C-alpha cells in the first residue's frame, strides 16, 4: 500500500471481520489492502496479491463468477452515486449455496475516495445489514474520540451508540430509539431544531464534504446541560 495510505491500513486492521480496502479512481476500482483476517482466513497466500483490480480480486480471491462480479461492481457504483456512507449487499454462491454478506463503508481521504469492504459467509439466512455493520466496525467506532450513532436508513431506528456518544449526551440507545426522538431531545427548542435539521439535510443532499461539517451546533444533554 502506498505510504500515504498507511492510516487507512491501520483502520483496516481494526475491522473485526475479514476486509479489504478499495481505491476508487474515476470509476476504476483497485484493491490496495487486505487485513490479516482476510489474508489468513479466506484464501491461499498465493492469491493475496494487493494492488490489483477489483474485478480480478473478486474472481481470483473470492471466486465470484463473471455475473456476480458484474453485479457487485454495479452495486458499488450505486452506493457511491447515492452517497451512502454505509451499505450492505449479499450474494448467494451457487457452488455451495452459501450466502456471502458484504458491508461497504465509504471514506474520502486526501482528495481520494475509498471503500472499506468487509465480508462474512453464512450458510443460513442473511443477517440483518445493521447487525453486520456493527460487527464489522464496532472496534473502530469505540476507538474514536467522537460520539457515533448508527441508524437504519429505511425507518431511522437506532441500532448502536458508541460509549463516547453516551459520555457526551447522557442519552442511552433506550432513551433514543430513533432519529426523531434524538432531534426532540437534543434540540428541544422547535425553531432551533428546524434550523439544524435543514442545515444538516441540506449539507448531506449537496454531496459536498465541506458542507457536511457543522461546527458550533449546540445540543441539550440528558442532564439539561447545553454543549
C-alpha positions as CSV (number, residue, x, y, z in Angstrom):
1,X,0.0,0.0,0.0
2,X,1.3,3.5,-0.8
3,X,2.9,5.3,2.1
4,X,0.3,8.0,2.2
5,X,-2.4,5.4,2.9
6,X,-0.9,3.8,6.0
7,X,-3.5,5.4,8.3
8,X,-6.2,3.6,6.3
9,X,-4.3,0.3,6.6
10,X,-4.4,0.8,10.4
11,X,-8.1,1.3,10.3
12,X,-8.5,-1.8,8.1
13,X,-6.8,-3.9,10.7
14,X,-9.3,-2.7,13.4
15,X,-12.2,-4.2,11.5
16,X,-13.3,-7.4,13.2
17,X,-14.3,-9.2,10.0
18,X,-12.2,-10.2,7.0
19,X,-12.0,-7.0,5.0
20,X,-10.3,-5.3,2.1
21,X,-9.7,-1.7,1.0
22,X,-10.7,-0.4,-2.4
23,X,-9.4,2.8,-4.1
24,X,-12.0,4.4,-6.4
25,X,-10.0,6.3,-9.2
26,X,-12.6,7.9,-11.5
27,X,-14.8,4.8,-11.6
28,X,-11.9,2.3,-11.8
29,X,-11.6,0.2,-8.6
30,X,-8.4,-1.2,-7.3
31,X,-7.9,-3.3,-4.2
32,X,-5.0,-1.7,-2.3
33,X,-5.1,-3.5,1.1
34,X,-6.3,-6.7,2.9
35,X,-6.5,-7.1,6.6
36,X,-4.8,-10.0,8.3
37,X,-8.2,-11.7,9.0
38,X,-8.8,-11.9,5.3
39,X,-5.3,-13.0,4.4
40,X,-5.3,-15.8,6.9
41,X,-8.9,-16.9,6.7
42,X,-10.2,-16.7,3.1
43,X,-7.8,-17.9,0.6
44,X,-4.2,-19.2,-0.1
45,X,-1.2,-17.0,0.3
46,X,-0.5,-17.1,-3.5
47,X,-3.8,-15.3,-4.0
48,X,-3.1,-12.5,-1.6
49,X,-2.0,-10.1,-4.3
50,X,-2.6,-6.5,-3.2
51,X,-2.7,-3.7,-5.7
52,X,-4.9,-5.4,-8.3
53,X,-8.2,-4.6,-10.0
54,X,-11.3,-5.2,-8.0
55,X,-12.7,-7.5,-10.8
56,X,-9.6,-9.7,-10.7
57,X,-9.7,-9.8,-6.9
58,X,-13.3,-10.8,-6.7
59,X,-12.7,-13.5,-9.3
60,X,-9.4,-15.0,-8.0
61,X,-9.7,-14.5,-4.3
62,X,-13.5,-14.7,-3.6
63,X,-14.2,-17.0,-6.6
64,X,-17.2,-15.0,-7.8
65,X,-18.3,-15.8,-11.4
66,X,-18.5,-13.0,-14.0
67,X,-22.2,-12.4,-13.4
68,X,-21.7,-11.9,-9.7
69,X,-18.6,-9.7,-10.2
70,X,-20.6,-7.5,-12.6
71,X,-23.5,-7.3,-10.1
72,X,-21.0,-6.4,-7.3
73,X,-19.4,-3.6,-9.3
74,X,-22.8,-2.3,-10.2
75,X,-23.9,-2.3,-6.6
76,X,-20.8,-0.5,-5.5
77,X,-21.4,2.2,-8.2
78,X,-25.0,2.6,-7.0
79,X,-23.8,3.1,-3.4
80,X,-21.3,5.7,-4.5
81,X,-23.7,7.5,-6.7
82,X,-26.3,7.5,-3.9
83,X,-23.7,8.9,-1.4
84,X,-24.5,6.1,1.1
85,X,-21.6,6.1,3.5
86,X,-22.6,2.7,4.8
87,X,-24.5,-0.1,2.9
88,X,-24.8,-3.8,2.8
89,X,-25.1,-6.3,0.0
90,X,-25.5,-10.1,-0.1
91,X,-25.0,-12.7,-2.8
92,X,-25.8,-16.4,-3.0
93,X,-22.9,-18.6,-4.1
94,X,-24.3,-21.2,-6.5
95,X,-21.3,-23.6,-5.9
96,X,-22.0,-24.2,-2.2
97,X,-25.3,-22.4,-1.6
98,X,-23.7,-20.1,1.0
99,X,-24.6,-16.5,1.5
100,X,-21.8,-14.0,1.2
101,X,-22.6,-10.8,3.1
102,X,-20.7,-7.6,2.2
103,X,-20.6,-4.4,4.1
104,X,-19.4,-1.2,2.5
105,X,-18.1,1.9,4.3
106,X,-17.1,4.8,2.1
107,X,-14.4,7.3,3.1
108,X,-12.8,10.3,1.4
109,X,-9.2,10.8,2.3
110,X,-6.7,13.3,0.9
111,X,-9.0,14.1,-2.0
112,X,-9.4,10.4,-3.0
113,X,-12.3,8.0,-2.5
114,X,-12.0,4.7,-0.7
115,X,-14.3,1.9,0.3
116,X,-13.7,-0.5,3.3
117,X,-15.5,-3.7,2.4
118,X,-15.9,-6.5,4.9
119,X,-17.4,-9.9,4.3
120,X,-18.9,-12.9,6.1
121,X,-20.1,-16.2,4.8
122,X,-23.4,-17.5,6.1
123,X,-24.9,-20.9,5.2
124,X,-28.3,-19.9,6.6
125,X,-30.4,-16.8,6.1
126,X,-28.9,-13.4,5.5
127,X,-28.1,-11.4,8.7
128,X,-29.7,-8.0,9.0
129,X,-27.5,-5.3,7.5
130,X,-27.3,-3.3,10.7
131,X,-26.1,-6.3,12.6
132,X,-23.3,-6.9,10.1
133,X,-22.3,-3.3,10.2
134,X,-21.9,-3.3,14.0
135,X,-19.9,-6.5,14.0
136,X,-17.6,-5.0,11.3
137,X,-17.0,-1.6,12.7
138,X,-17.7,-1.6,16.4
139,X,-14.0,-1.7,17.3
140,X,-13.4,1.4,15.1
141,X,-16.4,3.2,16.5
142,X,-15.4,2.6,20.1
143,X,-11.9,3.9,19.5
144,X,-13.0,7.2,18.0
145,X,-13.0,10.3,20.2
146,X,-16.4,11.4,18.9
147,X,-19.9,10.2,19.5
148,X,-21.2,7.8,16.9
149,X,-24.9,6.7,16.4
150,X,-25.9,4.2,13.8
151,X,-29.4,4.2,12.5
152,X,-31.3,2.3,9.8
153,X,-31.8,4.1,6.5
154,X,-35.4,3.0,5.9
155,X,-37.1,3.8,9.2
156,X,-34.3,5.8,11.1
157,X,-34.3,3.3,14.0
158,X,-31.3,3.4,16.4
159,X,-29.2,0.2,16.3
160,X,-26.0,1.2,18.0
161,X,-24.4,4.0,20.1
162,X,-20.7,4.0,21.0
163,X,-19.6,4.8,24.5
164,X,-18.4,8.3,23.6
165,X,-22.0,9.2,22.4
166,X,-23.3,8.3,25.9
167,X,-20.5,10.3,27.6
168,X,-21.3,13.4,25.5
169,X,-25.1,13.3,25.5
170,X,-26.0,11.2,28.5
171,X,-28.7,9.6,26.4
172,X,-28.7,5.8,26.0
173,X,-29.9,3.9,23.0
174,X,-33.0,3.0,25.0
175,X,-33.7,6.8,25.6
176,X,-33.3,7.5,21.8
177,X,-35.0,4.7,19.8
178,X,-35.0,6.7,16.5
179,X,-33.8,9.9,14.9
180,X,-37.0,11.9,15.5
181,X,-36.6,11.3,19.3
182,X,-33.0,12.4,19.1
183,X,-33.9,15.6,17.5
184,X,-36.6,16.3,20.1
185,X,-34.3,15.6,23.0
186,X,-31.1,17.2,21.7
187,X,-32.8,20.3,20.3
188,X,-35.9,21.0,22.5
189,X,-36.4,24.4,21.0
190,X,-38.6,23.9,17.9
191,X,-37.2,26.9,15.9
192,X,-33.6,25.9,16.5
193,X,-34.4,22.2,15.8
194,X,-35.9,23.2,12.4
195,X,-32.8,25.3,11.6
196,X,-30.4,22.4,12.5
197,X,-32.4,19.9,10.6
198,X,-32.5,21.9,7.4
199,X,-28.8,22.7,7.7
200,X,-27.8,19.0,8.1
201,X,-30.1,17.6,5.5
202,X,-29.1,20.3,3.0
203,X,-25.4,19.5,3.6
204,X,-25.9,15.8,3.1
205,X,-28.0,16.3,0.0
206,X,-25.3,18.5,-1.5
207,X,-22.8,15.7,-1.6
208,X,-20.1,18.2,-0.8
209,X,-18.0,17.0,2.2
210,X,-17.2,20.7,3.1
211,X,-20.9,21.2,3.7
212,X,-21.2,18.2,6.0
213,X,-19.3,19.8,8.9
214,X,-21.5,21.7,11.3
215,X,-19.3,23.4,14.0
216,X,-20.9,25.4,16.7
217,X,-24.1,23.4,16.9
218,X,-25.5,23.4,20.5
219,X,-27.1,20.3,21.9
220,X,-29.0,19.6,25.1
221,X,-27.8,16.7,27.2
222,X,-29.9,14.4,29.3
223,X,-28.8,16.4,32.4
224,X,-30.2,19.6,30.8
225,X,-26.8,21.0,30.1
226,X,-26.1,22.8,26.8
227,X,-23.0,21.8,24.9
